């Protein structure tokens, strides 16, 4: 199988251009057969995925989705995308799947740089004004890292995630182009200036997150408010 061309070169990873050959012959399809990987993915992990299925997905989605394969400069370890691209309203939706890495210490940094690079591309090259993302509520560590590159917690959706007989809440994130410009200006023109600086920023994150405040609002004030309303 031919090596993929690099589309966006990074410090800890590269974002590469997938091909039909890659969809058919690589282990890309098998990532979505892993219970560990699909645990928090809506719409994934219900039925076995196959190379044919992955090829069909790629053929369909490549027309309206920016799909890039994440390489840790040694092997292909994930896929990142901007989907639901609306060039009239200038919106899109971010998603990322990372396969298992032997060096788990680098996994969060590689994932964050992949998110930063494709987000920056979506704003500067696709001309988007707003990017959204939806996450399972348990992914709070990843959510804190995404805040480092500009994604804001926007809302909580009770019971927004359903898999089998279990359900969970989801958190929606949003990213406005105006905030991107401010952050990029402070970092010399881009979202990712260096691994060292990003790790220092991560250490400086506040202990209490906005999600904590949001959950408190929902659990106490929201319940009290609607209890009064519904008893009128």
N, C-alpha and C positions, 0 to 999 in steps of 0.2 A: 504494500500500500504506500502510495506517494506521501511524503511529508507535506503537511498543510502549509500554505503561505501565511506569513504573519501579516495581519491587518493593522494591529495597534501594538507596538512594542512597549514593554513596561520594564520596571526594575526587578520585581519578583516574579513576574509572569508575562506571557504574551497572549494576545487575543488573535486567534487564527480563523481563517475562512474555511468553513466546512464544505465538503463536496459530497456528491452522491456516493462516490466510492467509499468515503469515510463513514457515511451513514450505513452503508451496506456491510463493510468489512471490519470496522473497528468494534470495540466493546461499548460504544456509546449507548446502544439499545439496552445493554445489561444493567446500566446504572439505575434504570427505572424498574428493575426487578428486585432491587435491594430494599428490604423493609426499613433498614436504617436510613437510607436516602429519601424514601418516599413517605416517611412517617408524618412529616408536616406539609406534604404537597397535596393540595386539593386536586382531585381528578386523576391522580396517579396511584399506581400500585394495586388497582382493583383486578386487572387482568394481566396475564403475562405479556411482556413486550418482546418483539422479535426484530431481527434485522430488516425484514420486509416492512414491519410496522414503522420502524424508525425512518426507513427510506421514504415511505408514504408521508409521514409527518413532515419530513424535511422538504419534500417536493411541494407540499401544500403551503407550509408556513413561510418558506423563503421569499414568497412573493409580497408578503405584507409584514414581515418581522425581521428585525436585524438580529441574526443569530451568529454568535461567535464562540469558538471552542477555546477554553482556557488551557494554556500550557504552562507548566511550572519550569519551562525551558529544558525539561528532560522527557516528560511524557504528557499526554492529554488527560486532564484531571477534572474537567467540568465544562459546563455550558452556561453562557450568560446571554441575555437577550433583552431587547426592547420590543414589546409586542403592542398590538392595538394602536399602531401608529396612525394618527389622524393629522395629516399635514395642513388641513384647513383650520382646525381648532388648535393645532400645534400641541398635541398631547400624546403620551405613550405610557406604557406600563413596564416596569423593570422586574426581571426575575433572574434567579441564579441557582444553579445546582452544582455542588462540588462533590466529586467522588472521593472515596477515602484516600488520605495521604499518609504515608509512613511517618513523615515528620509533622505530627499534629501541631507542633508549635508554630509552624509557618502557615498552616491552613487559614487561620483568620486573617492574616496579613495579605495572603494571596487573594482570598475572596474579596477583601476590601479594595485592593488595588484594581481587581477586575471590575468591581462595581463603580469605582471612581472613573476608570478609563472609559467605559461604555457610556456612563452618564454624561461625562464631559463631551464625548463625541455626539451624543444625542442633542445636547444643547447647541454646540458650536457648528456641527456639520448638518444635522437634520433640521435645525432651527426650531426645536421644540421649546415651548414656554412652560410646560408643566409635565412632570413625570410622577406617576403614582406606583405604589407597591402594596401588596397585602401579605401579612405574615401571621402565622400562628402565634398566639400570645406567649407561648413558652420560649420563643426565640428571642428572649430579652437581651442576651449577650450580643447577638448579631445586630439587633436593633440599635444598641448603644454605639456600635462601631459605625453603622450607617449614618448616625447622627453626625459623626465626625466629618463626613463629606457633604452634609447639607440636607439630608432627609429629615423631615419633621413628622412627629406623631400627629395624626389628624383626627383619629376617632377609634372607638371600640365597637365591634360588632358582635353582640352576644349570640352564641351558637352559630357563628359564621363558618365554622369548620366541622364537617361531618365525615366520619370514616367508620363504616360498619355500624356498630351500636353506640359508638362514642362520639361525642360532640365537644367542641371547644370554642373559645372566643378567638377572634382575629383582630389584629391591629392594622389600621390603614395608615400609610405614610404618603407624604407628598413632598415634591421638590419644585420650587419656583425658580425660573430663570434669573430673576433679580437677585435671589440669594446666592445662586451659582456665581454670578458676576462679583459679588462682594467677597466670597470665599476665595475665588480664583485670584482676585487682585491681591489679597493678603498673602497668598502663597506663591507669588511670582508668576501668575498666569494660568495655573491649572489646579485641579483638586488634589493631586498627589505630588508633593514636592520631594519626599524621600521616606523610606521605611523608618529611618531613625526618628525623623520629626513626627511621623504619624504615631509611632509607638509612644513618644513623649506626650503627645496630645491625649492618647488613650489613658495614660496614667493620671492625667489631670481631669478626667471626666468626673462630674459630681456624683456623689454616692447615691443620692435620691434622684430618680429620673422623672421626666414628665409623665411617663406611663404610670408611675406610682401615684402621682397626683390625680391622674385621670381615673384610675381604678377606685381611688378613694371617693372621687366625685360620683362615680356610678354606683358604688356600693352603699353610700350613705345619702348624699344629698339627692341624687336622682330617684332613688327608691322612695325617700320621704316625700319628695315633690309629687310624684305620680300617685302615691297612695292617697294623698289629699285630693288630687284631681279626680281620681276614679271613684272616690267615695262621695262626691258631690251629688 
